[in-house]
Amino acid sequence: MGANLYSVDENNIDINIINKTAELLKNGGLLVFPTETVYGIGADAFNARAVKSLYEKKQRPLDKPLLMHISGIDMAEEVGVLDNTARELIKRFSPGPLTLVVKKKPAVPSVAVSGGETVGLRFPSNKIFLEISKAFGKPIAATSANLSGFKSAVSATELDAVKSVADIIIDGGSCIFGLESTIVSLVGERPKILRVGSFPKEKIEEVLGKCE
């Protein structure tokens, strides 16, 4: 059985569809949603069974942690330990295509972070995602909407591989950037850029200084 597909206009969002996605997540389902970078597939971050199902169905190695997709600093506080540097970056650059790695809080299921002590905080700016996040009210543990090892989807036409994985797919059109978020770690002696993506390294260094 394939996923239910709903088309949503970012400039005219159908709240009934948004409510369906929130209900799905609350019931442990898997959702494909658009962001400004690439499409994501995610589950309730606090539901370990749903998170494990995401790993299994996507064929994602368990040693690759998921990112917490969130819509505000209050939600970030639920899963991560924020220092002044993290708060400044969030204040200046979120929502947007930047992921911050910080120490995790105990509420985060171990499976979602591959048994580690850190968590990645992702603040998508896509209006559809923001409405989903608001309706659901909790972090969504997610990764790119593809099968592990394959190219990330940047439009709904590229989501065939996950139609049998997800329960609902939200078609929000083409992603603005088409490239994954930039990931910067704030854990350790010095900040470190783990992946250069859609967010410019130069802007990060305006706050952090020169990064590795």
Sequence and secondary structure as in RCSB ss.txt:
>XXXX:A:sequence
MGANLYSVDENNIDINIINKTAELLKNGGLLVFPTETVYGIGADAFNARAVKSLYEKKQRPLDKPLLMHISGIDM
AEEVGVLDNTARELIKRFSPGPLTLVVKKKPAVPSVAVSGGETVGLRFPSNKIFLEISKAFGKPIAATSANLSGF
KSAVSATELDAVKSVADIIIDGGSCIFGLESTIVSLVGERPKILRVGSFPKEKIEEVLGKCE
>XXXX:A:secstr
   EEEE BTTB  HHHHHHHHHHHHTT  EEE  SSS EEEEETT HHHHHHHHHHHT  TTS  EEE SSHHH
HHHHB   HHHHHHHHHH SEEEEEEEEB TTS GGGGTT SEEEEEE   HHHHHHHHHH S EEEEESS TTS
   SSGGG GGGTTT SEEEE    SS S  EEEE  SSS EEEE  SS HHHHHHHH S  
